[in-house]
Amino acid sequence: MSTSPLWILCGLAIAAGAVLVVAAVRALTDRRWMGGSLQLLVATILALLGVLSGLVAVATVGYQALTREETAATVVVTRTGPSAFDARITFPDGRSRTFPLRGDQLYVDAHIVKWHPWVNVLGVHTGYELDRVAGRYIDVEDERAGPRTVYALGRERTVDAFRVAVRYPWLEPLVDAEYGSASFVAARDSAAYVLRISTTGLLFRPTEGT
């Protein structure tokens, strides 16, 4: 399990809440209503804080921290026919996948979640995850009539930071912005690209010699 400060905060908040619940039960048993009620209230607040910290920690699993321009992937293109090509994508963790695509251009998009500065103190920074890769046609009519090829790049998970941020408005005090970014580039044969990402979005750069 990750040693993110969020997990530590989650554990401490829940543990402290549990201790207060025990103390509150004892106080109520002794008919100290005011003290017991106050302890239960604080325990509830701590439990909610723990659950929220755990939710954010789980939701950001798979998202890469984005504090400056980073390399999100490297891509090598191999033409396989008219308006057809393979894209071999290598991720920073060493994983590599090849996608057969149709079109004239390589398209990749990503989810980006930016947290408020006070959340950064807890070790949670602006994060991104590559979402999809697709082939893109230059001509709009070809895009409408031609075969479409789209593949998921993100990993399947029960809780996703981008979807959570969009779905639950009560997280607005934590989330500064959630947005998508996309970039596309010509799918030239034997072309190699570095896919860079920053807080302003995605950008393909050709590698030296291509």
N, C-alpha and C positions, 0 to 999 in steps of 0.2 A: 504494500500500500504506500501511496505517496506520503512524503513527510512535509507536504505543503503546510504553511502556517494555518491554512483554513482547516485542515484536519485536526491540528493541535487545538485550535480554538473550538472546534466542534466537540472534541473529547472533553476539554476542560469545562465548557458550558454545560454539557449534559451531566458530567460528573458532579459539578457544583449544584446543578438543579436537583439531582437525585438526593444529595445530602440535605438540601433544604426541604425537600418533600418529606423525608424521614423526620426532620426537626419539626416541620409543620404538623405532621400527624401526632407527634408527641405533645406538642403545644395544645392542639385541639382536644386531645384526650384529657389533658389536664384543665380543659375549659379556659385556656388562655386564647380567647377568640381573636382578639386584635393581632397578637403576635403570630398566631398560626395562619391567619388570613394573609397577613403581609408576607410571610415566608412562602406561602403558596403562590402569591402573585409574582414574587421575584423568581421563584422556581419556574413558573410558566414562561416568563420573559427569557430566562436563560435557556429553557428548552427550545423555544422558538429561534433564538439566536443560534443554538447548536444545529438545529435542523436546517436553517438558512445557510449556515456555513458549509454544512455537508452537501446541500443541494448545489451550491456554487462550485464546490470542489469536484463533485461528480460531473457536473455539466461541462466543466472546462477540461476534463480528461480528453486527450487527443488534440487539443488546441495548443499551438506553439506560441510562446511568448514573442511579442513583437515590440521591441524597444528601439529598433533602428532598421535600416534596409537589410533584409535577410534573403538568403537563397532558399526558395520554397521547393525547387526541383530543377533537375536538368533534363532536357528532352532531345532525343535524336529522331529525326524524321527520315523515313524510307518510303519513296514512292512505290506503289504497287500497281498503278494503272491510271487511266484518265480519271481525275477527280477522286482518287483513292490513294491512301497512304497509311503506313503504320507509324505510331508514335510510341517510342519507348521512353517511359518516364521513370526517372530514378529520384527517390525522395532522400532527404537529408539523413534519415536513419538507415539508409542502405537498401531499402526495399526497391524493387524494380518491377514494373509491369508494362506490357505492350498492348496497345489498343489499336485495332483495325478501324480506321475512320474513313468517311466519305466526305468529299468537299475539296476546296482549294486552300483552305486556311485551317490552322490549328487554333482551337478556342479552349481556354481554361478559365473557370471562375472560382471564387472563394468567399467564405463567410468571414467577416471581421467583427469582433465584439470589443468595444472600448469601454472600460470601467471608469468610474469617477476616481479622482486622485486619492480620496480617503480610503478607497478599496485597495489601491496600489500598496498602501502601507502594510496590508495583510499578505502581500506577496502575489497578488493577482494583477497582472498587467494586460494591456491590450493583446488580444490573441487572435489567431487566424486558423482556419482549416480549409484546405483545398476541397472544393465540393464536386465539380464536374469537369469532364473533358469531352470535347465534341469536335466534329468536323464542321466547318463553316464554308458556305459557298459565297463567292464574290457577287454573283448575280442573284437578285431577289427571286426571280422566277425559278432559277435552279434550286434555291432554298425551299421554295414552296413545293416543287414537283419532285426533286431528287430524294434519294433515300437518306433518312436521318440516322445519325449514329451518336449516341450520348451515353456516357458511362459515369458511374459514381466514383469519386476519388476518396470521399470521406468514409470513415469507418462507422459501421452500424453501432449504435448505442441506445440505451433506454432513455437517457436524459442528455440533451444537447444544448449547449450554452446559447446558441443563436436562436433556436426554437423556443427555449424557455424565456429568453429576453423579449421575444416578439409576442409570445402568448400571454405573459403575465404582466400587466401594467404596473402592479404593485412593486415590481422590481426596479422601477424607474429611479429610485434613490441610489441604486447601485450601478445601473448601466447608463453610461454617458451617451453611447450611440451603438446601434447595430446596423450593419450595412453590407451590401455585396459589392464585389469588384470583379471585373473581367478583363481579359486581354486576349487578343488574337494576332496571329502572325502568319506570313506566307509559308505554306507547307512545301518548301523546296526539297528536292531529293538530296539526301545526305546532309541536310542542314542540322546544326546542333545549336541549341539555345539554352540559356540560363534563365529560369523564371524567377524574377526578383519580386519581393513584396515589401511594402512599407505601409505606414498608416495612411498614405494617400492611395494605395491600391497596388495592383499587379502590373508587371512590366516584363516583356520578353526582351532579352539582350542576346545577340548572336555571340557565340564563343569565338575566341580568336582563331583565325584561319578559316572561318566559314562565311 
